[in-house]
Amino acid sequence: RAAWPDALLHCGAGLNLTEATAPELLFYTHCAYQAKDWRLATTVVTQGLARYPADRRFRRYELGLLVHGGRPDETRQAVLALLDSEPGDVELWRHLSWSAHETKRPEESLAALEIALIAKPDDPTLRRQLAQTQLNAGLPQAALATIAPLLDDPPSDHALVELAARIAGDAGDFARGRAWLAAVPADTRTRSQRLLAARLALQAQDPVSATASLKELIALGDVGAAPGVGDQ
């Protein structure tokens, strides 16, 4: 019935942590997780690890607790230990990317995402995350190659279109960036999309289109549009 606090009460009353079997401790841990009782979950997982060190299920729960607690150094060590025998686990690579980023290891963070995408190339969220990371790392050409497959069909996610167009602009592919922005219906374009369209037009040496984008903004009441593009 998903009555997790009640389940915890019964687990606490019926289980002796020093005698419980691995499945019993795992069940107790699961209940604590679902009840979001992180301190209790940590206590039970620690007991499980001490008594059943070869059971990797306890290590996966420990990893979840470390991530939830925002402890990147320990997360990284836990992930590396798990990857040793589970190199195809995409979520582990995601966790490694996060922990590496948080511990100032940008190259490792980027490499972890690249490996994750190799393992799961059809994951759009992962592909988008990698493209953003590559762009932040000053690798717009790589980011463009990463994100382009998501734009094969006109996406309904206009934020994705804007990210892709920005990447294309930074990569010098102004035509592709402008084409992606042009696919967004005019009545749904955001201020930032219109400004980006103007910037890409200027970079493509098309001042007429840039002016048209700015006039659209001004017509919509955005009197601050022109200085913004001039700054870019």
Accessible surface in RSA format (square Angstrom, percent):
REM  Atomic radii and reference values for relative SASA: ProtOr
REM  Chains: A
REM  Algorithm: Lee & Richards
REM  Probe-radius: 1.40
REM  Slices: 20
REM RES _ NUM      All-atoms   Total-Side   Main-Chain    Non-polar    All polar
REM                ABS   REL    ABS   REL    ABS   REL    ABS   REL    ABS   REL
RES ARG A   1   251.54 105.6 171.85  87.6  79.70 189.8  94.29 128.9 157.26  95.3
RES ALA A   2    73.03  67.1  47.06  72.6  25.97  59.1  48.91  68.9  24.12  63.9
RES ALA A   3    30.79  28.3  17.22  26.6  13.56  30.9  24.85  35.0   5.94  15.7
RES TRP A   4    64.33  25.8  64.33  31.1   0.00   0.0  56.07  29.9   8.26  13.4
RES PRO A   5    87.73  63.9  84.45  77.0   3.29  11.9  86.17  71.1   1.56   9.7
RES ASP A   6    71.11  49.8  70.59  70.3   0.53   1.2  16.65  39.2  54.47  54.3
RES ALA A   7    23.95  22.0  16.84  26.0   7.11  16.2  23.02  32.4   0.93   2.5
RES LEU A   8    19.70  11.0  16.25  11.6   3.46   8.7  16.47  11.6   3.24   8.7
RES LEU A   9   130.55  72.7 121.25  86.7   9.30  23.4 124.73  87.6   5.82  15.7
RES HIS A  10   138.86  75.9 131.17  91.2   7.68  19.7  85.00  87.6  53.85  62.7
RES CYS A  11     8.53   6.5   4.98   5.6   3.55   8.3   3.39   8.6   5.14   5.5
RES GLY A  12    41.80  51.6   0.00   N/A  41.80  51.6  20.26  55.6  21.54  48.2
RES ALA A  13    94.78  87.1  50.60  78.1  44.18 100.5  61.27  86.3  33.51  88.8
RES GLY A  14    62.21  76.7   0.00   N/A  62.21  76.7  32.95  90.4  29.26  65.5
RES LEU A  15    41.07  22.9  24.86  17.8  16.21  40.7  27.32  19.2  13.75  37.0
RES ASN A  16    77.29  53.3  65.31  63.1  11.98  28.9  25.59  61.6  51.70  50.0
RES LEU A  17    45.15  25.1  41.84  29.9   3.31   8.3  41.84  29.4   3.31   8.9
RES THR A  18    92.73  66.0  77.27  78.3  15.47  36.9  66.12  88.8  26.62  40.2
RES GLU A  19   129.08  74.1 106.86  80.8  22.22  52.9  38.53  74.5  90.54  73.9
RES ALA A  20     4.37   4.0   0.00   0.0   4.37   9.9   4.18   5.9   0.19   0.5
RES THR A  21    68.57  48.8  67.81  68.7   0.76   1.8  64.68  86.9   3.89   5.9
RES ALA A  22    13.07  12.0  11.77  18.2   1.30   2.9  11.77  16.6   1.30   3.4
RES PRO A  23    85.87  62.6  78.18  71.3   7.69  27.9  80.83  66.7   5.03  31.3
RES GLU A  24    69.98  40.2  66.70  50.5   3.28   7.8  24.51  47.4  45.48  37.1
RES LEU A  25     0.00   0.0   0.00   0.0   0.00   0.0   0.00   0.0   0.00   0.0
RES LEU A  26    17.41   9.7  16.24  11.6   1.17   3.0  16.50  11.6   0.92   2.5
RES PHE A  27   111.08  55.6 106.41  65.9   4.68  12.2 110.48  67.0   0.61   1.7
RES TYR A  28    16.17   7.6  16.17   9.2   0.00   0.0   2.89   2.2  13.29  16.4
RES THR A  29     0.00   0.0   0.00   0.0   0.00   0.0   0.00   0.0   0.00   0.0
RES HIS A  30    63.69  34.8  63.69  44.3   0.00   0.0  41.69  43.0  22.00  25.6
RES CYS A  31     0.00   0.0   0.00   0.0   0.00   0.0   0.00   0.0   0.00   0.0
RES ALA A  32     0.00   0.0   0.00   0.0   0.00   0.0   0.00   0.0   0.00   0.0
RES TYR A  33    43.21  20.2  39.05  22.2   4.16  10.8  38.96  29.3   4.25   5.2
RES GLN A  34    79.21  44.3  64.21  46.9  15.00  35.7   3.99   8.5  75.22  57.0
RES ALA A  35    30.13  27.7   2.81   4.3  27.32  62.1   8.39  11.8  21.74  57.6
RES LYS A  36   143.52  70.0 128.64  78.9  14.88  35.4  84.27  75.8  59.26  63.1
RES ASP A  37    54.90  38.5  48.52  48.3   6.39  15.1  14.22  33.5  40.68  40.6
RES TRP A  38    73.74  29.6  70.65  34.2   3.10   7.3  60.16  32.1  13.58  22.0
RES ARG A  39   209.63  88.0 202.33 103.1   7.30  17.4  83.19 113.7 126.44  76.6
RES LEU A  40    47.39  26.4  42.69  30.5   4.70  11.8  46.77  32.8   0.63   1.7
RES ALA A  41     0.00   0.0   0.00   0.0   0.00   0.0   0.00   0.0   0.00   0.0
RES THR A  42    58.77  41.8  58.63  59.4   0.13   0.3  47.90  64.3  10.87  16.4
RES THR A  43    74.07  52.7  66.61  67.5   7.46  17.8  45.48  61.1  28.59  43.2
RES VAL A  44     0.00   0.0   0.00   0.0   0.00   0.0   0.00   0.0   0.00   0.0
RES VAL A  45     2.65   1.7   2.65   2.4   0.00   0.0   2.65   2.3   0.00   0.0
RES THR A  46    80.93  57.6  79.79  80.9   1.14   2.7  63.92  85.9  17.01  25.7
RES GLN A  47    42.73  23.9  41.15  30.1   1.58   3.8   2.75   5.9  39.98  30.3
RES GLY A  48     0.00   0.0   0.00   N/A   0.00   0.0   0.00   0.0   0.00   0.0
RES LEU A  49    29.14  16.2  25.23  18.1   3.91   9.8  25.45  17.9   3.68   9.9
RES ALA A  50    78.76  72.4  42.14  65.0  36.63  83.3  54.63  76.9  24.14  63.9
RES ARG A  51    77.84  32.7  51.98  26.5  25.86  61.6  23.95  32.7  53.90  32.7
RES TYR A  52    60.59  28.3  56.23  32.0   4.36  11.3  52.22  39.2   8.37  10.3
RES PRO A  53    76.65  55.9  71.07  64.8   5.59  20.3  71.30  58.9   5.35  33.3
RES ALA A  54    96.67  88.9  68.49 105.7  28.17  64.1  78.85 111.0  17.82  47.2
RES ASP A  55    25.61  17.9  16.82  16.7   8.79  20.8  16.16  38.0   9.45   9.4
RES ARG A  56    83.94  35.2  80.03  40.8   3.91   9.3  48.43  66.2  35.51  21.5
RES ARG A  57   129.81  54.5 128.17  65.3   1.64   3.9  62.35  85.2  67.46  40.9
RES PHE A  58     0.00   0.0   0.00   0.0   0.00   0.0   0.00   0.0   0.00   0.0
RES ARG A  59    77.78  32.7  77.66  39.6   0.12   0.3  10.37  14.2  67.41  40.9
RES ARG A  60    79.78  33.5  71.38  36.4   8.40  20.0  34.15  46.7  45.63  27.7
RES TYR A  61    49.82  23.3  47.67  27.1   2.14   5.6  30.55  23.0  19.27  23.8
RES GLU A  62    50.31  28.9  50.31  38.1   0.00   0.0   9.25  17.9  41.06  33.5
RES LEU A  63     3.51   2.0   3.51   2.5   0.00   0.0   3.51   2.5   0.00   0.0
RES GLY A  64    26.17  32.3   0.00   N/A  26.17  32.3  21.31  58.5   4.86  10.9
RES LEU A  65    15.16   8.4  10.62   7.6   4.54  11.4  10.77   7.6   4.39  11.8
RES LEU A  66    11.19   6.2  11.19   8.0   0.00   0.0  11.19   7.9   0.00   0.0
RES VAL A  67    43.61  28.7  35.77  32.4   7.84  18.9  35.77  31.1   7.84  21.3
RES HIS A  68   103.32  56.5  74.69  51.9  28.63  73.3  59.29  61.1  44.03  51.2
RES GLY A  69    46.78  57.7   0.00   N/A  46.78  57.7  23.43  64.3  23.35  52.3
RES GLY A  70    44.30  54.6   0.00   N/A  44.30  54.6  22.41  61.5  21.90  49.0
RES ARG A  71   104.70  44.0 100.54  51.3   4.16   9.9  37.24  50.9  67.46  40.9
RES PRO A  72    29.35  21.4  29.35  26.8   0.00   0.0  29.35  24.2   0.00   0.0
RES ASP A  73    92.90  65.1  89.85  89.4   3.05   7.2  32.08  75.5  60.82  60.7
RES GLU A  74    82.96  47.6  77.94  59.0   5.02  11.9  37.82  73.1  45.14  36.9
RES THR A  75     0.00   0.0   0.00   0.0   0.00   0.0   0.00   0.0   0.00   0.0
RES ARG A  76    35.58  14.9  35.58  18.1   0.00   0.0   1.27   1.7  34.31  20.8
RES GLN A  77   109.57  61.3 103.99  76.0   5.58  13.3  46.17  98.3  63.40  48.1
RES ALA A  78    17.04  15.7   6.68  10.3  10.37  23.6  15.99  22.5   1.06   2.8
RES VAL A  79     0.00   0.0   0.00   0.0   0.00   0.0   0.00   0.0   0.00   0.0
RES LEU A  80    70.21  39.1  61.41  43.9   8.79  22.1  61.75  43.4   8.46  22.8
RES ALA A  81    57.67  53.0  41.13  63.5  16.54  37.6  51.58  72.6   6.10  16.1
RES LEU A  82     0.65   0.4   0.65   0.5   0.00   0.0   0.65   0.5   0.00   0.0
RES LEU A  83    14.84   8.3  10.50   7.5   4.34  10.9  10.64   7.5   4.19  11.3
RES ASP A  84   128.12  89.7  95.39  94.9  32.72  77.4  24.53  57.7 103.58 103.3
RES SER A  85    66.16  55.9  36.00  48.0  30.16  69.5  42.62  90.8  23.54  33.0
RES GLU A  86    47.92  27.5  41.84  31.7   6.09  14.5  29.65  57.3  18.28  14.9
RES PRO A  87    83.92  61.2  77.39  70.5   6.53  23.7  77.65  64.1   6.26  38.9
RES GLY A  88    56.57  69.8   0.00   N/A  56.57  69.8  35.49  97.4  21.08  47.2
RES ASP A  89    37.17  26.0  27.28  27.2   9.89  23.4  14.35  33.8  22.82  22.8
RES VAL A  90    20.13  13.2  16.40  14.8   3.74   9.0  16.40  14.2   3.74  10.1
RES GLU A  91    82.76  47.5  82.25  62.2   0.51   1.2  44.52  86.1  38.24  31.2
RES LEU A  92     0.00   0.0   0.00   0.0   0.00   0.0   0.00   0.0   0.00   0.0
RES TRP A  93    34.58  13.9  34.58  16.7   0.00   0.0  34.58  18.4   0.00   0.0
RES ARG A  94    45.56  19.1  41.69  21.3   3.87   9.2  20.89  28.6  24.67  15.0
RES HIS A  95    45.04  24.6  44.77  31.1   0.27   0.7  22.89  23.6  22.14  25.8
RES LEU A  96     7.16   4.0   7.16   5.1   0.00   0.0   7.16   5.0   0.00   0.0
RES SER A  97     4.31   3.6   4.22   5.6   0.09   0.2   0.14   0.3   4.17   5.8
RES TRP A  98    83.12  33.4  76.32  36.9   6.81  16.0  65.12  34.7  18.01  29.2
RES SER A  99     0.00   0.0   0.00   0.0   0.00   0.0   0.00   0.0   0.00   0.0
RES ALA A 100     0.00   0.0   0.00   0.0   0.00   0.0   0.00   0.0   0.00   0.0
RES HIS A 101   111.72  61.1 106.46  74.0   5.26  13.5  61.45  63.3  50.27  58.5
RES GLU A 102    79.88  45.9  60.88  46.1  19.00  45.2   5.25  10.1  74.63  60.9
RES THR A 103    24.84  17.7   5.79   5.9  19.05  45.4  12.40  16.7  12.43  18.8
RES LYS A 104   174.36  85.1 153.10  93.9  21.26  50.6 101.12  91.0  73.24  78.0
RES ARG A 105    87.40  36.7  82.03  41.8   5.37  12.8  26.63  36.4  60.77  36.8
RES PRO A 106    94.54  68.9  88.01  80.2   6.54  23.8  90.57  74.8   3.97  24.7
RES GLU A 107   150.00  86.1 142.54 107.8   7.46  17.8  59.02 114.1  90.99  74.3
RES GLU A 108    49.82  28.6  41.45  31.4   8.37  19.9  29.31  56.7  20.50  16.7
RES SER A 109     6.50   5.5   6.50   8.7   0.00   0.0   1.94   4.1   4.56   6.4
RES LEU A 110    22.05  12.3  22.05  15.8   0.00   0.0  22.05  15.5   0.00   0.0
RES ALA A 111    42.49  39.1  41.49  64.0   0.99   2.3  42.13  59.3   0.35   0.9
RES ALA A 112     1.29   1.2   0.15   0.2   1.15   2.6   0.88   1.2   0.42   1.1
RES LEU A 113     1.70   0.9   1.70   1.2   0.00   0.0   1.70   1.2   0.00   0.0
RES GLU A 114    63.53  36.5  61.92  46.8   1.61   3.8  19.47  37.7  44.06  36.0
RES ILE A 115    66.71  38.0  66.40  49.5   0.31   0.7  66.40  47.8   0.31   0.8
RES ALA A 116     0.00   0.0   0.00   0.0   0.00   0.0   0.00   0.0   0.00   0.0
RES LEU A 117    17.77   9.9  17.59  12.6   0.18   0.5  17.59  12.4   0.18   0.5
RES ILE A 118   138.80  79.0 118.82  88.5  19.97  48.1 124.57  89.7  14.23  38.6
RES ALA A 119    50.47  46.4  13.17  20.3  37.29  84.8  23.25  32.7  27.21  72.1
RES LYS A 120    99.40  48.5  97.79  60.0   1.61   3.8  53.21  47.9  46.19  49.2
RES PRO A 121    69.11  50.4  64.79  59.1   4.32  15.7  64.79  53.5   4.32  26.9
RES ASP A 122   133.16  93.3 108.13 107.6  25.02  59.2  41.60  97.9  91.56  91.3
RES ASP A 123    16.24  11.4  12.77  12.7   3.47   8.2   5.93  13.9  10.32  10.3
RES PRO A 124    78.98  57.6  76.41  69.7   2.56   9.3  78.12  64.5   0.86   5.3
RES THR A 125    91.06  64.8  86.53  87.7   4.53  10.8  57.30  77.0  33.76  51.0
RES LEU A 126     0.00   0.0   0.00   0.0   0.00   0.0   0.00   0.0   0.00   0.0
RES ARG A 127    34.70  14.6  34.70  17.7   0.00   0.0   0.04   0.1  34.66  21.0
RES ARG A 128    71.36  30.0  71.34  36.4   0.01   0.0  22.91  31.3  48.45  29.4
RES GLN A 129    72.99  40.8  66.33  48.5   6.67  15.9  29.89  63.6  43.11  32.7
RES LEU A 130     5.12   2.9   5.12   3.7   0.00   0.0   5.12   3.6   0.00   0.0
RES ALA A 131     0.00   0.0   0.00   0.0   0.00   0.0   0.00   0.0   0.00   0.0
RES GLN A 132    67.76  37.9  67.76  49.5   0.00   0.0  32.58  69.3  35.18  26.7
RES THR A 133    35.04  24.9  32.91  33.4   2.14   5.1  21.30  28.6  13.74  20.8
RES GLN A 134     8.50   4.8   8.50   6.2   0.00   0.0   0.00   0.0   8.50   6.4
RES LEU A 135    26.41  14.7  17.57  12.6   8.84  22.2  17.57  12.3   8.84  23.8
RES ASN A 136   112.65  77.7  74.37  71.9  38.28  92.2  31.44  75.7  81.21  78.5
RES ALA A 137    57.59  53.0  22.19  34.3  35.40  80.5  34.33  48.3  23.26  61.6
RES GLY A 138    55.39  68.3   0.00   N/A  55.39  68.3  33.04  90.7  22.35  50.0
RES LEU A 139    78.12  43.5  75.28  53.9   2.84   7.1  78.12  54.9   0.00   0.0
RES PRO A 140    30.14  22.0  30.14  27.5   0.00   0.0  30.14  24.9   0.00   0.0
RES GLN A 141   117.84  65.9 111.41  81.4   6.43  15.3  57.09 121.5  60.74  46.1
RES ALA A 142    39.57  36.4  28.86  44.5  10.71  24.4  36.73  51.7   2.84   7.5
RES ALA A 143     0.00   0.0   0.00   0.0   0.00   0.0   0.00   0.0   0.00   0.0
RES LEU A 144    11.20   6.2  11.20   8.0   0.00   0.0  11.20   7.9   0.00   0.0
RES ALA A 145    72.77  66.9  52.51  81.0  20.27  46.1  61.37  86.4  11.41  30.2
RES THR A 146    12.11   8.6   8.48   8.6   3.63   8.7   3.58   4.8   8.53  12.9
RES ILE A 147     0.00   0.0   0.00   0.0   0.00   0.0   0.00   0.0   0.00   0.0
RES ALA A 148    18.99  17.5  15.34  23.7   3.65   8.3  15.60  22.0   3.39   9.0
RES PRO A 149    64.15  46.8  47.94  43.7  16.21  58.9  51.47  42.5  12.68  78.8
RES LEU A 150    38.48  21.4  23.31  16.7  15.17  38.1  27.13  19.1  11.35  30.5
RES LEU A 151    15.51   8.6   2.12   1.5  13.39  33.7   2.61   1.8  12.90  34.7
RES ASP A 152   116.69  81.7  83.56  83.2  33.13  78.3  31.50  74.1  85.18  85.0
RES ASP A 153   108.14  75.8 104.51 104.0   3.63   8.6  28.88  68.0  79.26  79.0
RES PRO A 154   114.84  83.7  89.37  81.5  25.46  92.6  93.10  76.9  21.74 135.1
RES PRO A 155    33.08  24.1  14.43  13.2  18.65  67.8  23.49  19.4   9.59  59.6
RES SER A 156   110.87  93.7  82.40 110.0  28.47  65.6  53.80 114.6  57.07  80.0
RES ASP A 157    56.84  39.8  49.05  48.8   7.78  18.4  30.04  70.7  26.80  26.7
RES HIS A 158    49.89  27.3  45.81  31.8   4.08  10.4  25.75  26.5  24.14  28.1
RES ALA A 159    59.59  54.8  46.89  72.4  12.70  28.9  51.48  72.5   8.11  21.5
RES LEU A 160    15.09   8.4  15.09  10.8   0.00   0.0  15.09  10.6   0.00   0.0
RES VAL A 161     2.24   1.5   2.24   2.0   0.00   0.0   2.24   1.9   0.00   0.0
RES GLU A 162    23.69  13.6  23.69  17.9   0.00   0.0   5.37  10.4  18.32  15.0
RES LEU A 163    20.82  11.6  19.04  13.6   1.78   4.5  20.26  14.2   0.56   1.5
RES ALA A 164     0.00   0.0   0.00   0.0   0.00   0.0   0.00   0.0   0.00   0.0
RES ALA A 165     0.00   0.0   0.00   0.0   0.00   0.0   0.00   0.0   0.00   0.0
RES ARG A 166    82.42  34.6  82.42  42.0   0.00   0.0  28.67  39.2  53.75  32.6
RES ILE A 167     0.00   0.0   0.00   0.0   0.00   0.0   0.00   0.0   0.00   0.0
RES ALA A 168     0.00   0.0   0.00   0.0   0.00   0.0   0.00   0.0   0.00   0.0
RES GLY A 169     4.11   5.1   0.00   N/A   4.11   5.1   0.01   0.0   4.10   9.2
RES ASP A 170    73.97  51.8  45.36  45.2  28.61  67.6  16.13  38.0  57.84  57.7
RES ALA A 171    12.80  11.8   0.28   0.4  12.52  28.5   2.55   3.6  10.25  27.1
RES GLY A 172    44.27  54.6   0.00   N/A  44.27  54.6  22.42  61.5  21.86  49.0
RES ASP A 173    42.92  30.1  36.04  35.9   6.88  16.3  16.64  39.2  26.28  26.2
RES PHE A 174    52.80  26.4  50.14  31.1   2.67   6.9  50.14  30.4   2.67   7.6
RES ALA A 175    77.90  71.6  64.11  98.9  13.79  31.4  70.37  99.1   7.53  19.9
RES ARG A 176    94.28  39.6  88.80  45.3   5.48  13.0  32.19  44.0  62.09  37.6
RES GLY A 177     0.00   0.0   0.00   N/A   0.00   0.0   0.00   0.0   0.00   0.0
RES ARG A 178    65.97  27.7  61.52  31.4   4.45  10.6  18.94  25.9  47.02  28.5
RES ALA A 179    60.40  55.5  45.62  70.4  14.78  33.6  52.89  74.5   7.52  19.9
RES TRP A 180    29.72  11.9  28.09  13.6   1.63   3.8  17.60   9.4  12.12  19.7
RES LEU A 181     7.53   4.2   6.66   4.8   0.88   2.2   6.86   4.8   0.68   1.8
RES ALA A 182    68.26  62.8  47.06  72.6  21.19  48.2  51.41  72.4  16.84  44.6
RES ALA A 183    61.36  56.4  29.29  45.2  32.08  73.0  41.41  58.3  19.95  52.9
RES VAL A 184     3.68   2.4   2.16   2.0   1.53   3.7   3.63   3.2   0.05   0.1
RES PRO A 185    72.16  52.6  60.50  55.1  11.66  42.4  72.16  59.6   0.00   0.0
RES ALA A 186    56.04  51.5  49.04  75.7   7.01  15.9  49.18  69.3   6.86  18.2
RES ASP A 187   128.08  89.7  87.72  87.3  40.36  95.4  48.31 113.7  79.77  79.6
RES THR A 188    61.95  44.1  45.21  45.8  16.74  39.9  52.67  70.7   9.28  14.0
RES ARG A 189    67.10  28.2  52.51  26.8  14.59  34.7   9.60  13.1  57.50  34.9
RES THR A 190    65.13  46.3  57.89  58.7   7.24  17.3  64.97  87.3   0.15   0.2
RES ARG A 191   118.74  49.9 109.24  55.7   9.50  22.6  54.92  75.1  63.82  38.7
RES SER A 192    47.18  39.9  43.05  57.5   4.13   9.5  33.87  72.1  13.32  18.7
RES GLN A 193     2.49   1.4   1.47   1.1   1.03   2.4   0.63   1.3   1.86   1.4
RES ARG A 194    19.76   8.3  18.23   9.3   1.53   3.6   3.65   5.0  16.11   9.8
RES LEU A 195    14.34   8.0  14.34  10.3   0.00   0.0  14.34  10.1   0.00   0.0
RES LEU A 196     3.62   2.0   1.62   1.2   2.00   5.0   3.30   2.3   0.32   0.9
RES ALA A 197    26.78  24.6  24.45  37.7   2.32   5.3  24.68  34.8   2.10   5.6
RES ALA A 198     0.00   0.0   0.00   0.0   0.00   0.0   0.00   0.0   0.00   0.0
RES ARG A 199    30.20  12.7  30.20  15.4   0.00   0.0  10.50  14.4  19.70  11.9
RES LEU A 200     0.00   0.0   0.00   0.0   0.00   0.0   0.00   0.0   0.00   0.0
RES ALA A 201     1.38   1.3   1.38   2.1   0.00   0.0   1.38   1.9   0.00   0.0
RES LEU A 202    82.76  46.1  68.76  49.2  14.00  35.2  69.35  48.7  13.41  36.1
RES GLN A 203    73.97  41.4  51.73  37.8  22.24  53.0  27.93  59.4  46.04  34.9
RES ALA A 204    39.27  36.1  13.22  20.4  26.05  59.3  18.81  26.5  20.46  54.2
RES GLN A 205   160.54  89.8 134.44  98.3  26.10  62.2  41.47  88.3 119.07  90.3
RES ASP A 206    36.13  25.3  34.69  34.5   1.44   3.4  11.65  27.4  24.47  24.4
RES PRO A 207    79.62  58.0  79.03  72.0   0.59   2.2  79.32  65.5   0.30   1.9
RES VAL A 208   119.81  78.8 113.86 103.1   5.96  14.4 118.00 102.5   1.82   4.9
RES SER A 209    38.39  32.4  33.98  45.4   4.40  10.1  15.07  32.1  23.31  32.7
RES ALA A 210     2.32   2.1   2.32   3.6   0.00   0.0   2.32   3.3   0.00   0.0
RES THR A 211    63.14  44.9  62.85  63.7   0.28   0.7  37.76  50.7  25.37  38.4
RES ALA A 212    48.89  45.0  43.61  67.3   5.28  12.0  47.55  67.0   1.34   3.6
RES SER A 213    16.82  14.2  16.39  21.9   0.43   1.0   0.94   2.0  15.88  22.3
RES LEU A 214    31.33  17.5  31.33  22.4   0.00   0.0  31.33  22.0   0.00   0.0
RES LYS A 215   134.23  65.5 130.05  79.8   4.18  10.0  76.54  68.9  57.70  61.5
RES GLU A 216    67.94  39.0  62.49  47.3   5.46  13.0  32.27  62.4  35.67  29.1
RES LEU A 217     3.50   2.0   3.50   2.5   0.00   0.0   3.50   2.5   0.00   0.0
RES ILE A 218    93.32  53.1  84.63  63.0   8.69  21.0  84.63  60.9   8.69  23.6
RES ALA A 219    89.63  82.4  47.45  73.2  42.18  96.0  59.13  83.3  30.50  80.8
RES LEU A 220   124.07  69.1  88.22  63.1  35.85  90.1  93.51  65.7  30.56  82.2
RES GLY A 221    55.55  68.5   0.00   N/A  55.55  68.5  31.87  87.4  23.68  53.0
RES ASP A 222    27.67  19.4  21.31  21.2   6.36  15.0  18.02  42.4   9.65   9.6
RES VAL A 223   133.80  88.0 110.54 100.1  23.26  56.0 112.85  98.1  20.94  56.8
RES GLY A 224    34.44  42.5   0.00   N/A  34.44  42.5  27.38  75.1   7.05  15.8
RES ALA A 225     0.02   0.0   0.00   0.0   0.02   0.0   0.00   0.0   0.02   0.0
RES ALA A 226    49.75  45.7  43.37  66.9   6.38  14.5  43.80  61.7   5.95  15.8
RES PRO A 227    84.38  61.5  72.88  66.4  11.50  41.8  84.03  69.4   0.36   2.2
RES GLY A 228    22.14  27.3   0.00   N/A  22.14  27.3  19.89  54.6   2.26   5.1
RES VAL A 229     5.70   3.8   3.25   2.9   2.45   5.9   3.25   2.8   2.45   6.7
RES GLY A 230    64.98  80.1   0.00   N/A  64.98  80.1  37.00 101.5  27.98  62.7
RES ASP A 231   129.46  90.7  91.35  90.9  38.11  90.1  32.76  77.1  96.70  96.4
RES GLN A 232   113.62  63.5  54.01  39.5  59.61 141.9  48.38 103.0  65.24  49.5
END  Absolute sums over single chains surface
CHAIN  1 A    12398.7       9997.0       2401.7       7396.7       5001.9
END  Absolute sums over all chains
TOTAL         12398.7       9997.0       2401.7       7396.7       5001.9
